[in-house]
Amino acid sequence: MAILQTKSVSFSYNQEERAVLKNISLSIDSGDFISIVGPSGSGKSTLLRMLAGHLDPDEGEVYFQGEIMEGPEIRLVPGYEEIKLVHQQYDLGPNLTLRGNLNAALTGYTSEYRSERVDYLIDFFRLREFEGHYPRGLSGGQQQRLAIAMAMSTEPEVLLMDEPFSALDPMNAALCLAEVRRLARETNTAVLLVTHDVRDAMIADKMIVLIDGEMKQEGTPKSIYDNPLNFDIASLLGPINKLSPAMAKKLGLENEGQAIRIENIRAKQRDSRGFEIKELMYRGAHQVLMVEISPKKLLYVLDGQKQFQVGDRISLDIDKESVLRMSES
């Protein structure tokens, strides 16, 4: 039985405006690690708030442990102890040490349990050397790990994370995400991660794509990346070239309505009869070239060796097996 489930859920903040969520049905099991991606305004945060019991759906039902969830219309204090929602705002006690914040999160429990649980969380999140530090003395990554540890202090069954790493640099975000993944596996906690960073989303076991309040596609990150249903989804998950029929023909591709990701079309070698490089973007480990296929029609091409310059004419190496064929929307 699913621990958390929605059935045909729809919601709008104002009945006169368009629905923020439309006919959402999803099922979450213990131990699941699910990422939710979509453009700004697609309803991702609203969905998490509903799953946390902070919003009542206009239509449909939300189930927790097989029973209809009681939202704010019924509960004086919305939410469930077994479901924790973590935001990018850490909500830490500024005048409490790291250990003190964890102790405060366990108010109401016996001192023996608090001490044991706090020690476990400090070690699990690798925060032992910082337990006496105040939040202002912690890095952004350490503060975020503390916030997650506080959310996990009461051993919830579901952890909902709303853009939790957006204020962190890539290295700290990756470290925090690794902790969350380990947490999900070792404690059998269901984790839902809302993120705008596709790199973070790709680490999940399952991905849900939300666009304009609707679930457009779900599956493993690899299956969606390799087989997006439409160009909107494809472009959401990474840089991609949309090919007109004329461009496809010029590249030796037969079918219309195609697209190809940058990593699947590479700069091969200098060729006086080839395509001209109009611009380039340096990306550290590689370069992205903007190559003119026809007048004012540019193609993004990967230069893994960083060996070409603006003005060079080059031939291209195209992985034709990786060309995407999908609907327009």
N, C-alpha and C positions, 0 to 999 in steps of 0.2 A: 504494500500500500504506500502511495506517495505521502511524504511528510507534509508537503505544501502543494496546493493545486489550485488553478483557476479554471473556471468553465464559462466560456463565452462572456467574459468580463468587458464592459464598456464603462467609460467615465468621462465626464466633462466638468470643469470648474464652474462653468456658467451654462445653463441650459440653452441660452440663446447663441452660444458659440459652438464651434465644431468640437467633436469629441476628441479628447486627448488620447484615449485608449479605445480601440474598436475590436470587439469580439476576440479577446485574448484568451486562449486556452493553452495552458502549459502544465507540466507535471514535474515535480522535483523530489528526488529520493535522497535519503540519508547518504552522505558521502559524495554527492554530486558536486562538481565544480563547474559552474556555468557562467559564461560571460555574455553580457548583453551589450550589443553595439548598435549605433545608429547616429544620424546627424543630430545636431542641437534641435530641441523642440520635438523630438520623435516620441516622447512619452516615457523615456527610460526611468527617470527619477520618480515620476508619478507611479509607475508600476512597482517600484521598490517600496514606496510608501504604502501602497495598497497591500503588498505582501507582508508588510510589517504590522498591519492592522491599524494604520493611521488614517486611512480613507475608506469610505464605504463605496462599493461600486454602484453605478446607476442601474446597471443590468448585469445579470450573471451572479456567480457565487465564487467566493474564495474559501478553500477548505484547508484547515490545519489539523493534521493527524486524523483525517477522515470526517471531521465535523466542521460545519459552517463557521467561519471565523466571525467573531464579534468585533465590529468596528466601533468608531467613536460615537455612533448613534446609540449604542448599548452600553459600552464601557465608559465609566467616568474618567479613568486614566487609560487612554488608548494604548494598544500594544500588548505583547505577550513576553513574559520573562524568557521563554524558550527561543524567541526570535530577536536578534540584535541587529540594529541598523547603524552602520558606521559611515560618517560623512568625512569630507576633507577637512572640516573644522574639527580639531581634535578634542575640544571640550575637556581639557585637563585642569586640575586644580593647581593654580599657579603657586600657592603657598604650601603645597604638599610635595614631598619627595616622590620619586618614581615608586618606591615601595608604599609610601603613604597613599598615593593615588589608587594603587591596586587594593590596598586595605579598605579604602573608602568605598570602592566598588562592591565590596563584600559585606557592607554594613548589614547587620541582622543575622549573620552567621556566627557560629562559635569561634572563639579565638584560636582554638586548635585547628579547625578547618581552614580559617583565614590564613594562618601562618603556613600551613601545608600547601594550600592552593597558590598563594602568592609566590612561594619558593618555586613551585612547579612552573608557573608562568614566566617568572624571571629567567629561569634556565631554558625553557622552551624557546623563548624569543631572544635568547642570548643577550640579556641585559644585566647580568650579574654585576659587572664592574660599574654600572651606572645607577644602582638601586638607591644610593644616597643623594643623587643629583635632583635638583628641581627642574621643572620643564624648560625654564629659560636657559639651563645649562646643557640641554640635550640638542642634538642635531635634528633636522626635520625628519630624517628617517627613523631616528630613535623615538621621537615623539609619536610618529605614526605607528610604530611597533607597540609602543605603550598603549595607544588608543585601542588597537586591536586586542591586545592582552586584556585590557579592561572590559571590552565587549565580551571576551571569552571567559571572563572570571567566573560567571555563574553557570558555566558549562551549557550554553545554549545549543539547540539542535540545528539552528539555521543562522547563518551570518550573511547579512545583506550589506554590500559595500558600494557606496555611491561616489564614484570618482575619487577614491581614497588617496591616489598617488599623484594627483594633478599638480600639486605644489612642490613635488619632489624632483630632483634631478634624475636622469635616467638610471644612474648607478644605484641610488638609494631606492628608487621605485622597483628596480629589478630584485634587490635584496628583500624588500618587504613582500613582494609578490611571491618569492620563493618560500618565505615563511608561511604565507597563507596557503600555498599549495601543500606544503608539508603538514600544516594544521588540518586541512581537509582530509588528508589521507590517514593521518595518525589518530585523529579523534572521531572520524566518521561524521564530521559536521558538514552539512550542506552549505555550500558557499555560492552566492550569486554576486558577480562583479559587474557593475556598470562602469564602463570606461570609454573614453574617446580615443585612447591610444591602442591601435590595433596590435602593437607588439605585446601589450599586456593581455589583450583578449585571446591571443593565439595560444597561451599556455593552458587555457581551460580544456576540460574534456569535451565540453559541448558549447556551441555558440548559438545565440539567438539574434537575428537581425530585425530590428524594429525601425520602421520608417513610417512617418505620418500616423503613428499610433497603431499600426498594424504589424503583426508578425509576418514578415515577408519570406523568411527562410530560417530553418534550424537544422543543425547537424554538427558534425565535428568541424573544428576550424579548417582542417585540410580539405574536407569535402566541399565546404562553402567557397574556400579560396580557389580551388581547382575547378569547381562547377557552379559558379554563381548563376542565379536564375535570370538576372538582368544586369544591365550596365550600371545602374545605380548601386547595386550591391557590390559589383566587381570593383567600382571606383572607390567605394567606402573602405575596402580592405587593402588598398595599396595602389601605387601609381600604375596607370594603364593607358594604352593608346586605343582610341576609338577609330576604327578604319572605315572610311567611306568606300563604296564599291570601286571608285577610281584608284584610291590608295592601295586597296587590297590587290587590284590587278597589277599595279606597278611593282608590288612586292612579290608577285608570282603566286598569290593566294586566289583561290577560285571562288569560294562562296561569299555572298554578301552578308552584311550585318555582323562583322567580325570585330574582335578586339584582341590585343595582345599585351601582356605585361612587359615592363621594361626589361626584366631579367631574362626574357625569352627572345629578345632581339638585340644582338650584340654587334658592336663595331668589330669588323674582321681585319681589314687591312686598307692601306691607302690605295686608291684606284682613281686614275684621272677621269674615268668615265662614270664614277660612282656618284653618290649623293653628297652635297656640300653641308658641312657643319656650320650652322649659323650662330649658335651660342652653346655654352657649356656651363654646367653647374658642378663645382667641386664638392664631393661628399666624403672626403677623407679616404676611405677604403676604395672608393671608385669615383668615376665621373659619370654624369648623365649628359649626353649630347643631344642637342636639338638639331635634327637633320631635316633639310628641306627635301621632301619627296616630290612635290610639285609646287608651283608658285603659291606662296603663303600657306602651304600645308606642311606643318612640322610634325616630325615623329620623334618621340623620346627613345633614346638608345643607350644601352649600358656600355661603358668603356671601363672594363674591369682592370685593365693594365695602366690606365691614365696616360696613354701614349699619344692621343690625338689633340689637335688644337683647332680653334675657330679658323675656318677657311679651308681646312683639309677636305678632300673628297675621299669618301670611303665606300667600301662594299660592306654588306651586312650579312650576318649569320643568323638566320631565323629558324627557331625551333617550331616547325609547322605543326607538330603534334600538340603543342601547347596553345594554339590559337583557340580563343573562346568564341563559341557560337551561342547566342542567347537572344532573348527578346529585348526590345527597346526599353521597357519599363516594367 
